[in-house]
Every structure is written in C-alpha cells, then in structure tokens.
Amino acid sequence: MLAFPYPKMSYATLHEATGGFSSKCLIGDGSFGLVYKGTLHDKGETVAMKVLKTQERTSKNFLAECEAMRHIRHWNLVKDITICSSIDRAGNEFKALVFQYMPNGSLENWLHPSSQQPGMLNWKQRIGILTDVASAIHYMRHLCHTPSL
Ligand SMILES: Nc1ncnc2c1ncn2[C@@H]1O[C@H](COP(=O)(O)OP(=O)(O)OP(=O)(O)O)[C@@H](O)[C@H]1O
C-alpha cells in the first residue's frame, strides 16, 4: 500500500460512484487508463476517475506523479482530488486518480470538431485557448525545475 498524506478513497466508494464501473459511466480512454464519470454518494459530488491500466498499477512513478500533482495550483489545470490504491473484488491491485469533473468534454474535440458537429470556436476563442495552454505549460515547466519537488 502507498503512504499518502491526505485521505484516500476506497475501492468500494469508487465502485459505488460508477455503478460498478459501468460502461455507461465510461467517458474516456487515455494512454494510462480508462476514465469514468462518477457521483460520490456521500457528497453528491461529480468526479472523473482514471483507473490505471494494469501495467501502470505497479509503476514506481505513481506516487511521485501523485506527489507532483498535489503541488499543482493553476486555473488552467484540472485539480486532482485524491487517489485510490487498493485491491479490487478479484484480488488484483487497483489504482485510480480522482479529479474534478470537467463537464465540457475534450479540448481536442472543441479544436477539431467532427464533420457532424459545427465548429463552435471563433479565432478569438482559439487564441484565448492558445494563451491559456501556453500559460499552463510555462507553469508546469517552472514547477518541474523547483528544487523541492
Ligand atoms: N477531469 C476530467 N473531466 C472530464 N472528462 C475527463 C477528465 N479527465 C479525462 N477526461 C476524459 O477522458 C479522456 C481521456 O483522458 P486522459 O487524461 O486519460 O487521456 P488524454 O489526455 O485524452 O490522452 P493521453 O493519456 O494519451 O495523453 C479525455 O479525452 C476526456 O474526454
């Protein structure tokens, strides 16, 4: 088990929040894991949770990544709420990151809408996004070079 300095969520809480990791709650598939939308029943809060793929679950970098994310404070970067490091019902190692839920979908889909979708962003909005992304990258670069991390 990982030692983590703030409250972790249990597997049971995440299981309940997603109706047993139901396909109806599946909202994304990234390189590190599947992303589910869930509702925390005690708080009524909607969250996104990234359930790490098997090969990532044993990664020694997991805790280091969580620790780095704990320091992120930027208005253009999603906040992580907590982690779950547990054993699932089948007895396998289970690791997930829990984030604030972003209701507007993927930025990629906004920038490159499919042919069925109207292109909803004008150039002024696109330049705004460009500036925001540059600001977040600048912040992350600075954070990576901070000696205390
Ligand atoms: N906090 C969130 N709120 C809402 N949806 C999210 C959130 N995080 C991820 N998603 C959805 O899940 C998808 C996959 O996210 P993820 O971060 O795993 O991968 P990615 O950034 O799209 O790609 P990669 O992991 O390859 O860099 C996103 O495209 C988005 O649609």
The ligand as an SDF file (V2000), in Angstrom:
LIG
                    3D

 31 33  0  0  0  0  0  0  0  0999 V2000
  -11.2870   15.5110  -15.2720 N   0  0  0  0  0  0  0  0  0  0  0  0
  -11.9860   15.1200  -16.3530 C   0  0  0  0  0  0  0  0  0  0  0  0
  -13.2750   15.5140  -16.5250 N   0  0  0  0  0  0  0  0  0  0  0  0
  -13.9780   15.1130  -17.5980 C   0  0  0  0  0  0  0  0  0  0  0  0
  -13.5100   14.3100  -18.5710 N   0  0  0  0  0  0  0  0  0  0  0  0
  -12.2400   13.8760  -18.4530 C   0  0  0  0  0  0  0  0  0  0  0  0
  -11.4120   14.2530  -17.3470 C   0  0  0  0  0  0  0  0  0  0  0  0
  -10.1900   13.6820  -17.4960 N   0  0  0  0  0  0  0  0  0  0  0  0
  -10.2530   12.9910  -18.6390 C   0  0  0  0  0  0  0  0  0  0  0  0
  -11.4840   13.0960  -19.2260 N   0  0  0  0  0  0  0  0  0  0  0  0
  -11.9240   12.4690  -20.4790 C   0  0  0  0  0  0  0  0  0  0  0  0
  -11.2200   11.2490  -20.6660 O   0  0  0  0  0  0  0  0  0  0  0  0
  -10.4380   11.2970  -21.8550 C   0  0  0  0  0  0  0  0  0  0  0  0
   -9.1290   10.5830  -21.6200 C   0  0  0  0  0  0  0  0  0  0  0  0
   -8.3820   11.3480  -20.7150 O   0  0  0  0  0  0  0  0  0  0  0  0
   -6.8750   11.0290  -20.3580 P   0  0  0  0  0  0  0  0  0  0  0  0
   -6.3600   12.1180  -19.4870 O   0  0  0  0  0  0  0  0  0  0  0  0
   -6.7990    9.6420  -19.8140 O   0  0  0  0  0  0  0  0  0  0  0  0
   -6.1450   10.9280  -21.7230 O   0  0  0  0  0  0  0  0  0  0  0  0
   -5.7880   12.0170  -22.8040 P   0  0  0  0  0  0  0  0  0  0  0  0
   -5.2200   13.2160  -22.1270 O   0  0  0  0  0  0  0  0  0  0  0  0
   -7.0070   12.2200  -23.6730 O   0  0  0  0  0  0  0  0  0  0  0  0
   -4.7200   11.2380  -23.6340 O   0  0  0  0  0  0  0  0  0  0  0  0
   -3.3090   10.6730  -23.1820 P   0  0  0  0  0  0  0  0  0  0  0  0
   -3.4500    9.9300  -21.8970 O   0  0  0  0  0  0  0  0  0  0  0  0
   -2.9830    9.7640  -24.3010 O   0  0  0  0  0  0  0  0  0  0  0  0
   -2.4180   11.8560  -23.0640 O   0  0  0  0  0  0  0  0  0  0  0  0
  -10.2840   12.7810  -22.1780 C   0  0  0  0  0  0  0  0  0  0  0  0
  -10.1150   12.9820  -23.5570 O   0  0  0  0  0  0  0  0  0  0  0  0
  -11.5980   13.3570  -21.6700 C   0  0  0  0  0  0  0  0  0  0  0  0
  -12.6230   13.1870  -22.6460 O   0  0  0  0  0  0  0  0  0  0  0  0
  1  2  1  0
  2  3  1  0
  2  7  2  0
  3  4  2  0
  4  5  1  0
  5  6  2  0
  6  7  1  0
  6 10  1  0
  7  8  1  0
  8  9  2  0
  9 10  1  0
 10 11  1  0
 11 12  1  0
 11 30  1  0
 12 13  1  0
 13 14  1  0
 13 28  1  0
 14 15  1  0
 15 16  1  0
 16 17  2  0
 16 18  1  0
 16 19  1  0
 19 20  1  0
 20 21  2  0
 20 22  1  0
 20 23  1  0
 23 24  1  0
 24 25  2  0
 24 26  1  0
 24 27  1  0
 28 29  1  0
 28 30  1  0
 30 31  1  0
M  END
$$$$
